[in-house]
Structure formats: C-alpha cells, structure tokens
Amino acid sequence: MSFINETHDINLKSWVASANQAGTDFPIQNLPFASFRRKDSAEEFRGGVAIGDQVLDLAVVAAAGIFSGEAQDAVEAANAPKLNEFMGMGQNYWSALRLALSRALREGSEHQGALEAALVAQSDVEYALPCHIGDYTDFYTSIYHATAVGSLFRPDNPLLPNYKWVPIGYHGRASSIDVSGQNFPRPKGQTKAPDADTPSFGPCKRLDYELELGIYLGKGNELGDSISIEDAESHVFGFCLFNDWSARDLQAWEYQPLGPFLAKNFASTVSPWIVTTEALAPYRTNWHRDEQDPQPLDYLESAHNREAGAFDIQMDVLLETAKMREANAAPSKLSESSFKHSYWTVAQMVTHHTVNGCNFLPGDMLGSGTQSGPEHEEAGSLLELSRGGKETITLDNGEERKFLEDGDKVIMRGWCEANGFARIGFGSVEGTILPAK
C-alpha cells in the first residue's frame, strides 16, 4: 500500500516564498495545524496552518469559501479555538483539506489573491494547545531507554519480563500539559536518600527532561469496541514534539508498586504544531523484531506494520542556561535520536490501548515514552546521559550539569528527511524551569 500522493511531490513550490527556502521546517509538503492568535491581542484563538515562516489563518480561508465538499466542511470545523471537531471528522476530511490547501498554496494557484490576506507572520503570533486533551497515556516504547533506566533502578533485573510482550503504558495527567513556552516552578515532593531511615520533603534535586513524541488521536471508537491493528493508523491525526518532564528523585521513592505519580504530573510540554500522519508518509520505514525476542501476539501483528509501521522522525535536545541567555550564547546540544528505534509502533500502541474496549475521543494523546537510541549519545534524558548522576556533562560554555537547574531552558526539535522527498520539520518545543515556590 502506498501512502504517497501529489501533496508529497518534492517539486512542488509555494507562492509563499519562505516555504521554498532550504532547511525550512514548513515547506508546502508539510502543512501542519495549530491553534493561534496575534500576540498581545484579544482575538479568539483559531486554527492555522504553517507555510514557511507564515501562518495561514483558517478563519479567513473558511470565510473565503474557495473550497467545496469535504474540504470546505473540514476548514470550517478547523476554524475554532480547539481542533477537536476537525480531528474527529476522520481521514477523508483530513486528506481533503490537506489536498485543497496544497493546491491553493502552490505557485500559480488561482487562490493566491484571496489567501494573501490570510497570512500572519509566525513571529507575530502566540499559540494555545491545539486541542482539548481529554486523556493522556504515556507509553514506554524505547527498549534502549527502558534497559538503561532499569539498570539504574533495578541493576539485577533491568528489563521486566512483560516488556517484550506488552506495550507498557500508564495513565498520565492531561491538565498539566501546556504548549511550548511553558515555564513552571521546580516540583516538590517526598524523597528518600539511600542512607536515610525516613523520607524528607522539599524541592526536587534531580529534575530531568524526556525526549518524546506526542501522538494525537483523531476519530475515536465507542466504549466496548476495539481498534484493529489494520485500522489503527486511520485513527491517528498526527504528531508533535513532547517533553514529559520528570523528577527522578521523587520517582525513585514513589514508583513502586503503581508507577510514577508526583514525579510526572507537574508539567508536560508540547510543540504547537501537529504534523499530520499523512504528511509523514514519505518517512515511514519497516519495523522488525529481533528473531531472538518474542514475536507480537496476533492482535499486535500485521504485514503493513512490518512493512511500514515505523517512522524515521529525527529529534534532538538542546540546553540553554541562564548564563547562556545573559551572554547571548547559543544553546548546547545534548543528544540526538530517532523514533525509528521504538520497540513498539504507533499502530501497536493504539491497538493495545483499545483491545479491552477502552474508548478514545478526538484530541486524546499518547506519549511515545522517552526515545533513546542504541548509542549512549542518543539518550533521551539526562538520567541516561549522566549515568544516573555519576558523570558530569560539560556544556559548550564550560558549565556542567548532571540534572537541570533553575533557569535552564530545554529545547527539543524534530525533522524528517528521505531521498526523493522534501525535508519537513516539527518546529520546536521549549520550556523553562523556575525556582520552587
């Protein structure tokens, strides 16, 4: 099955000149969605599409009435503060709007005159969460991360026996998810030193980031119904970058027997743009399971999932300290990895989540879990990079870190490249740590 269509053509150019510049995250082949308004305005947030360094205002597009059928229905639904209604319409409507936008934004389009007034510079806007996230489940799909962290917490039993059989996940806290630019106070809670008889209360001392992808669900399923692996991807609207901050010392004390609690519920940050599943078609790759490992149970297995169920989404992490900002210095790169290393695919996550009849609603989100690669420098957290705080990481300006300090800003970026196709990107997700209250 081919997922490639005319919207992915590398030869397409846009009448929006910045979309044709080399290295842009948002060429005409991308067309991600967000909720935006002009900075410092009283405007309503509404749907927008990134094109070059501009945002295409979907309120203007909807009012222009230049589309028809499913595309017009879709753009009218996307002209809202939250994209849930549009996301719930399903794949046919998503694709119809993508195609209509692609054609309208191409060089020579008859709609250029009508849409030029719909452009707003990205530098002049602010973003909200693109949708209402009713529920959020965090998975644990990187076997490299699971093994490295398990070795620190359980040296004699780093990878629990169910890991290779079950896509492990837990129910996260949706209310503390916010859009890029989130600033939050250092969390507080209970910790227990190895040599202490009793726990103590205070600010977290081992604050960390987690390099993840957010996976937004579109059309849902009825309570009691499951989603088959063959149909799973049709329920996935798109992807974002996701920093699922973690308080490691709180987690070490509280995580048994039910998993993390205060260590994870204080803040999570998403990038503003949702890159659609359709836009990612050229960057699909095969998924495989090592022969010596257990093979998936039948409900988690399909020929398509083997052939093209993985996505080669490349991601990196940068750290900007307060001193770097004061000196106007560039942030320091910490690591780089790819989602193609994930032990479980998005389709397997969706299928397993619903196999017991759990219902998804439009806008629900899955976290991929920390995405670490096979090499140490591909680690998706400071916990791994510092080997549990035993090694110091030296930044480009000479500062040192084992874990995050107050004033630190973490920046994550994502992009996709493939021979014969345009490079597309996710923009960035940024968040800054404030002192504990």
Secondary structure as a PSIPRED ss2 file (coil, helix, strand):
# PSIPRED VFORMAT (PSIPRED V4.0)

   1 M C   1.000  0.000  0.000
   2 S C   1.000  0.000  0.000
   3 F C   1.000  0.000  0.000
   4 I C   1.000  0.000  0.000
   5 N C   1.000  0.000  0.000
   6 E H   0.000  1.000  0.000
   7 T H   0.000  1.000  0.000
   8 H H   0.000  1.000  0.000
   9 D C   1.000  0.000  0.000
  10 I C   1.000  0.000  0.000
  11 N C   1.000  0.000  0.000
  12 L C   1.000  0.000  0.000
  13 K C   1.000  0.000  0.000
  14 S E   0.000  0.000  1.000
  15 W C   1.000  0.000  0.000
  16 V C   1.000  0.000  0.000
  17 A H   0.000  1.000  0.000
  18 S H   0.000  1.000  0.000
  19 A H   0.000  1.000  0.000
  20 N H   0.000  1.000  0.000
  21 Q C   1.000  0.000  0.000
  22 A C   1.000  0.000  0.000
  23 G C   1.000  0.000  0.000
  24 T C   1.000  0.000  0.000
  25 D C   1.000  0.000  0.000
  26 F C   1.000  0.000  0.000
  27 P C   1.000  0.000  0.000
  28 I C   1.000  0.000  0.000
  29 Q C   1.000  0.000  0.000
  30 N C   1.000  0.000  0.000
  31 L C   1.000  0.000  0.000
  32 P C   1.000  0.000  0.000
  33 F E   0.000  0.000  1.000
  34 A E   0.000  0.000  1.000
  35 S E   0.000  0.000  1.000
  36 F E   0.000  0.000  1.000
  37 R E   0.000  0.000  1.000
  38 R E   0.000  0.000  1.000
  39 K C   1.000  0.000  0.000
  40 D C   1.000  0.000  0.000
  41 S C   1.000  0.000  0.000
  42 A C   1.000  0.000  0.000
  43 E C   1.000  0.000  0.000
  44 E C   1.000  0.000  0.000
  45 F C   1.000  0.000  0.000
  46 R E   0.000  0.000  1.000
  47 G E   0.000  0.000  1.000
  48 G E   0.000  0.000  1.000
  49 V E   0.000  0.000  1.000
  50 A E   0.000  0.000  1.000
  51 I E   0.000  0.000  1.000
  52 G C   1.000  0.000  0.000
  53 D C   1.000  0.000  0.000
  54 Q E   0.000  0.000  1.000
  55 V E   0.000  0.000  1.000
  56 L E   0.000  0.000  1.000
  57 D E   0.000  0.000  1.000
  58 L H   0.000  1.000  0.000
  59 A H   0.000  1.000  0.000
  60 V H   0.000  1.000  0.000
  61 V H   0.000  1.000  0.000
  62 A H   0.000  1.000  0.000
  63 A H   0.000  1.000  0.000
  64 A H   0.000  1.000  0.000
  65 G C   1.000  0.000  0.000
  66 I C   1.000  0.000  0.000
  67 F C   1.000  0.000  0.000
  68 S C   1.000  0.000  0.000
  69 G H   0.000  1.000  0.000
  70 E H   0.000  1.000  0.000
  71 A H   0.000  1.000  0.000
  72 Q H   0.000  1.000  0.000
  73 D H   0.000  1.000  0.000
  74 A H   0.000  1.000  0.000
  75 V H   0.000  1.000  0.000
  76 E H   0.000  1.000  0.000
  77 A H   0.000  1.000  0.000
  78 A H   0.000  1.000  0.000
  79 N C   1.000  0.000  0.000
  80 A C   1.000  0.000  0.000
  81 P C   1.000  0.000  0.000
  82 K C   1.000  0.000  0.000
  83 L C   1.000  0.000  0.000
  84 N H   0.000  1.000  0.000
  85 E H   0.000  1.000  0.000
  86 F H   0.000  1.000  0.000
  87 M H   0.000  1.000  0.000
  88 G C   1.000  0.000  0.000
  89 M C   1.000  0.000  0.000
  90 G C   1.000  0.000  0.000
  91 Q H   0.000  1.000  0.000
  92 N H   0.000  1.000  0.000
  93 Y H   0.000  1.000  0.000
  94 W H   0.000  1.000  0.000
  95 S H   0.000  1.000  0.000
  96 A H   0.000  1.000  0.000
  97 L H   0.000  1.000  0.000
  98 R H   0.000  1.000  0.000
  99 L H   0.000  1.000  0.000
 100 A H   0.000  1.000  0.000
 101 L H   0.000  1.000  0.000
 102 S H   0.000  1.000  0.000
 103 R H   0.000  1.000  0.000
 104 A H   0.000  1.000  0.000
 105 L H   0.000  1.000  0.000
 106 R E   0.000  0.000  1.000
 107 E C   1.000  0.000  0.000
 108 G C   1.000  0.000  0.000
 109 S C   1.000  0.000  0.000
 110 E C   1.000  0.000  0.000
 111 H C   1.000  0.000  0.000
 112 Q H   0.000  1.000  0.000
 113 G H   0.000  1.000  0.000
 114 A H   0.000  1.000  0.000
 115 L H   0.000  1.000  0.000
 116 E H   0.000  1.000  0.000
 117 A H   0.000  1.000  0.000
 118 A H   0.000  1.000  0.000
 119 L E   0.000  0.000  1.000
 120 V E   0.000  0.000  1.000
 121 A E   0.000  0.000  1.000
 122 Q H   0.000  1.000  0.000
 123 S H   0.000  1.000  0.000
 124 D H   0.000  1.000  0.000
 125 V E   0.000  0.000  1.000
 126 E E   0.000  0.000  1.000
 127 Y E   0.000  0.000  1.000
 128 A E   0.000  0.000  1.000
 129 L C   1.000  0.000  0.000
 130 P C   1.000  0.000  0.000
 131 C C   1.000  0.000  0.000
 132 H C   1.000  0.000  0.000
 133 I C   1.000  0.000  0.000
 134 G C   1.000  0.000  0.000
 135 D C   1.000  0.000  0.000
 136 Y E   0.000  0.000  1.000
 137 T E   0.000  0.000  1.000
 138 D E   0.000  0.000  1.000
 139 F E   0.000  0.000  1.000
 140 Y C   1.000  0.000  0.000
 141 T C   1.000  0.000  0.000
 142 S C   1.000  0.000  0.000
 143 I H   0.000  1.000  0.000
 144 Y H   0.000  1.000  0.000
 145 H H   0.000  1.000  0.000
 146 A H   0.000  1.000  0.000
 147 T H   0.000  1.000  0.000
 148 A H   0.000  1.000  0.000
 149 V H   0.000  1.000  0.000
 150 G H   0.000  1.000  0.000
 151 S H   0.000  1.000  0.000
 152 L H   0.000  1.000  0.000
 153 F H   0.000  1.000  0.000
 154 R C   1.000  0.000  0.000
 155 P C   1.000  0.000  0.000
 156 D C   1.000  0.000  0.000
 157 N C   1.000  0.000  0.000
 158 P C   1.000  0.000  0.000
 159 L C   1.000  0.000  0.000
 160 L C   1.000  0.000  0.000
 161 P C   1.000  0.000  0.000
 162 N C   1.000  0.000  0.000
 163 Y C   1.000  0.000  0.000
 164 K C   1.000  0.000  0.000
 165 W C   1.000  0.000  0.000
 166 V C   1.000  0.000  0.000
 167 P C   1.000  0.000  0.000
 168 I C   1.000  0.000  0.000
 169 G E   0.000  0.000  1.000
 170 Y E   0.000  0.000  1.000
 171 H E   0.000  0.000  1.000
 172 G C   1.000  0.000  0.000
 173 R C   1.000  0.000  0.000
 174 A C   1.000  0.000  0.000
 175 S C   1.000  0.000  0.000
 176 S C   1.000  0.000  0.000
 177 I E   0.000  0.000  1.000
 178 D E   0.000  0.000  1.000
 179 V E   0.000  0.000  1.000
 180 S C   1.000  0.000  0.000
 181 G C   1.000  0.000  0.000
 182 Q E   0.000  0.000  1.000
 183 N E   0.000  0.000  1.000
 184 F E   0.000  0.000  1.000
 185 P E   0.000  0.000  1.000
 186 R C   1.000  0.000  0.000
 187 P C   1.000  0.000  0.000
 188 K E   0.000  0.000  1.000
 189 G E   0.000  0.000  1.000
 190 Q E   0.000  0.000  1.000
 191 T E   0.000  0.000  1.000
 192 K C   1.000  0.000  0.000
 193 A C   1.000  0.000  0.000
 194 P C   1.000  0.000  0.000
 195 D C   1.000  0.000  0.000
 196 A C   1.000  0.000  0.000
 197 D C   1.000  0.000  0.000
 198 T C   1.000  0.000  0.000
 199 P C   1.000  0.000  0.000
 200 S E   0.000  0.000  1.000
 201 F E   0.000  0.000  1.000
 202 G E   0.000  0.000  1.000
 203 P E   0.000  0.000  1.000
 204 C C   1.000  0.000  0.000
 205 K C   1.000  0.000  0.000
 206 R C   1.000  0.000  0.000
 207 L E   0.000  0.000  1.000
 208 D E   0.000  0.000  1.000
 209 Y C   1.000  0.000  0.000
 210 E C   1.000  0.000  0.000
 211 L E   0.000  0.000  1.000
 212 E E   0.000  0.000  1.000
 213 L E   0.000  0.000  1.000
 214 G E   0.000  0.000  1.000
 215 I E   0.000  0.000  1.000
 216 Y E   0.000  0.000  1.000
 217 L E   0.000  0.000  1.000
 218 G C   1.000  0.000  0.000
 219 K C   1.000  0.000  0.000
 220 G C   1.000  0.000  0.000
 221 N C   1.000  0.000  0.000
 222 E C   1.000  0.000  0.000
 223 L C   1.000  0.000  0.000
 224 G C   1.000  0.000  0.000
 225 D C   1.000  0.000  0.000
 226 S C   1.000  0.000  0.000
 227 I C   1.000  0.000  0.000
 228 S C   1.000  0.000  0.000
 229 I C   1.000  0.000  0.000
 230 E C   1.000  0.000  0.000
 231 D C   1.000  0.000  0.000
 232 A H   0.000  1.000  0.000
 233 E H   0.000  1.000  0.000
 234 S H   0.000  1.000  0.000
 235 H H   0.000  1.000  0.000
 236 V E   0.000  0.000  1.000
 237 F E   0.000  0.000  1.000
 238 G E   0.000  0.000  1.000
 239 F E   0.000  0.000  1.000
 240 C E   0.000  0.000  1.000
 241 L E   0.000  0.000  1.000
 242 F E   0.000  0.000  1.000
 243 N E   0.000  0.000  1.000
 244 D C   1.000  0.000  0.000
 245 W C   1.000  0.000  0.000
 246 S E   0.000  0.000  1.000
 247 A E   0.000  0.000  1.000
 248 R H   0.000  1.000  0.000
 249 D H   0.000  1.000  0.000
 250 L H   0.000  1.000  0.000
 251 Q H   0.000  1.000  0.000
 252 A H   0.000  1.000  0.000
 253 W H   0.000  1.000  0.000
 254 E H   0.000  1.000  0.000
 255 Y C   1.000  0.000  0.000
 256 Q C   1.000  0.000  0.000
 257 P C   1.000  0.000  0.000
 258 L C   1.000  0.000  0.000
 259 G C   1.000  0.000  0.000
 260 P C   1.000  0.000  0.000
 261 F C   1.000  0.000  0.000
 262 L C   1.000  0.000  0.000
 263 A C   1.000  0.000  0.000
 264 K C   1.000  0.000  0.000
 265 N C   1.000  0.000  0.000
 266 F C   1.000  0.000  0.000
 267 A C   1.000  0.000  0.000
 268 S E   0.000  0.000  1.000
 269 T E   0.000  0.000  1.000
 270 V E   0.000  0.000  1.000
 271 S C   1.000  0.000  0.000
 272 P C   1.000  0.000  0.000
 273 W C   1.000  0.000  0.000
 274 I E   0.000  0.000  1.000
 275 V E   0.000  0.000  1.000
 276 T E   0.000  0.000  1.000
 277 T C   1.000  0.000  0.000
 278 E C   1.000  0.000  0.000
 279 A C   1.000  0.000  0.000
 280 L C   1.000  0.000  0.000
 281 A H   0.000  1.000  0.000
 282 P H   0.000  1.000  0.000
 283 Y H   0.000  1.000  0.000
 284 R E   0.000  0.000  1.000
 285 T E   0.000  0.000  1.000
 286 N C   1.000  0.000  0.000
 287 W C   1.000  0.000  0.000
 288 H C   1.000  0.000  0.000
 289 R C   1.000  0.000  0.000
 290 D C   1.000  0.000  0.000
 291 E C   1.000  0.000  0.000
 292 Q C   1.000  0.000  0.000
 293 D C   1.000  0.000  0.000
 294 P C   1.000  0.000  0.000
 295 Q C   1.000  0.000  0.000
 296 P C   1.000  0.000  0.000
 297 L C   1.000  0.000  0.000
 298 D H   0.000  1.000  0.000
 299 Y H   0.000  1.000  0.000
 300 L H   0.000  1.000  0.000
 301 E C   1.000  0.000  0.000
 302 S C   1.000  0.000  0.000
 303 A H   0.000  1.000  0.000
 304 H H   0.000  1.000  0.000
 305 N H   0.000  1.000  0.000
 306 R H   0.000  1.000  0.000
 307 E H   0.000  1.000  0.000
 308 A H   0.000  1.000  0.000
 309 G C   1.000  0.000  0.000
 310 A E   0.000  0.000  1.000
 311 F E   0.000  0.000  1.000
 312 D C   1.000  0.000  0.000
 313 I C   1.000  0.000  0.000
 314 Q E   0.000  0.000  1.000
 315 M E   0.000  0.000  1.000
 316 D E   0.000  0.000  1.000
 317 V E   0.000  0.000  1.000
 318 L E   0.000  0.000  1.000
 319 L E   0.000  0.000  1.000
 320 E E   0.000  0.000  1.000
 321 T C   1.000  0.000  0.000
 322 A H   0.000  1.000  0.000
 323 K H   0.000  1.000  0.000
 324 M H   0.000  1.000  0.000
 325 R H   0.000  1.000  0.000
 326 E H   0.000  1.000  0.000
 327 A C   1.000  0.000  0.000
 328 N C   1.000  0.000  0.000
 329 A C   1.000  0.000  0.000
 330 A C   1.000  0.000  0.000
 331 P C   1.000  0.000  0.000
 332 S E   0.000  0.000  1.000
 333 K E   0.000  0.000  1.000
 334 L E   0.000  0.000  1.000
 335 S E   0.000  0.000  1.000
 336 E E   0.000  0.000  1.000
 337 S E   0.000  0.000  1.000
 338 S E   0.000  0.000  1.000
 339 F H   0.000  1.000  0.000
 340 K H   0.000  1.000  0.000
 341 H H   0.000  1.000  0.000
 342 S C   1.000  0.000  0.000
 343 Y C   1.000  0.000  0.000
 344 W C   1.000  0.000  0.000
 345 T C   1.000  0.000  0.000
 346 V H   0.000  1.000  0.000
 347 A H   0.000  1.000  0.000
 348 Q H   0.000  1.000  0.000
 349 M H   0.000  1.000  0.000
 350 V H   0.000  1.000  0.000
 351 T H   0.000  1.000  0.000
 352 H H   0.000  1.000  0.000
 353 H H   0.000  1.000  0.000
 354 T H   0.000  1.000  0.000
 355 V C   1.000  0.000  0.000
 356 N C   1.000  0.000  0.000
 357 G C   1.000  0.000  0.000
 358 C C   1.000  0.000  0.000
 359 N C   1.000  0.000  0.000
 360 F C   1.000  0.000  0.000
 361 L C   1.000  0.000  0.000
 362 P C   1.000  0.000  0.000
 363 G C   1.000  0.000  0.000
 364 D C   1.000  0.000  0.000
 365 M E   0.000  0.000  1.000
 366 L E   0.000  0.000  1.000
 367 G E   0.000  0.000  1.000
 368 S C   1.000  0.000  0.000
 369 G C   1.000  0.000  0.000
 370 T C   1.000  0.000  0.000
 371 Q C   1.000  0.000  0.000
 372 S C   1.000  0.000  0.000
 373 G C   1.000  0.000  0.000
 374 P C   1.000  0.000  0.000
 375 E C   1.000  0.000  0.000
 376 H H   0.000  1.000  0.000
 377 E H   0.000  1.000  0.000
 378 E H   0.000  1.000  0.000
 379 A C   1.000  0.000  0.000
 380 G C   1.000  0.000  0.000
 381 S C   1.000  0.000  0.000
 382 L H   0.000  1.000  0.000
 383 L H   0.000  1.000  0.000
 384 E H   0.000  1.000  0.000
 385 L H   0.000  1.000  0.000
 386 S C   1.000  0.000  0.000
 387 R C   1.000  0.000  0.000
 388 G C   1.000  0.000  0.000
 389 G C   1.000  0.000  0.000
 390 K C   1.000  0.000  0.000
 391 E C   1.000  0.000  0.000
 392 T C   1.000  0.000  0.000
 393 I E   0.000  0.000  1.000
 394 T E   0.000  0.000  1.000
 395 L C   1.000  0.000  0.000
 396 D C   1.000  0.000  0.000
 397 N C   1.000  0.000  0.000
 398 G C   1.000  0.000  0.000
 399 E C   1.000  0.000  0.000
 400 E E   0.000  0.000  1.000
 401 R E   0.000  0.000  1.000
 402 K C   1.000  0.000  0.000
 403 F C   1.000  0.000  0.000
 404 L C   1.000  0.000  0.000
 405 E C   1.000  0.000  0.000
 406 D C   1.000  0.000  0.000
 407 G C   1.000  0.000  0.000
 408 D C   1.000  0.000  0.000
 409 K E   0.000  0.000  1.000
 410 V E   0.000  0.000  1.000
 411 I E   0.000  0.000  1.000
 412 M E   0.000  0.000  1.000
 413 R E   0.000  0.000  1.000
 414 G E   0.000  0.000  1.000
 415 W E   0.000  0.000  1.000
 416 C E   0.000  0.000  1.000
 417 E C   1.000  0.000  0.000
 418 A C   1.000  0.000  0.000
 419 N C   1.000  0.000  0.000
 420 G C   1.000  0.000  0.000
 421 F C   1.000  0.000  0.000
 422 A C   1.000  0.000  0.000
 423 R C   1.000  0.000  0.000
 424 I E   0.000  0.000  1.000
 425 G E   0.000  0.000  1.000
 426 F E   0.000  0.000  1.000
 427 G E   0.000  0.000  1.000
 428 S E   0.000  0.000  1.000
 429 V E   0.000  0.000  1.000
 430 E E   0.000  0.000  1.000
 431 G E   0.000  0.000  1.000
 432 T E   0.000  0.000  1.000
 433 I E   0.000  0.000  1.000
 434 L E   0.000  0.000  1.000
 435 P C   1.000  0.000  0.000
 436 A C   1.000  0.000  0.000
 437 K C   1.000  0.000  0.000
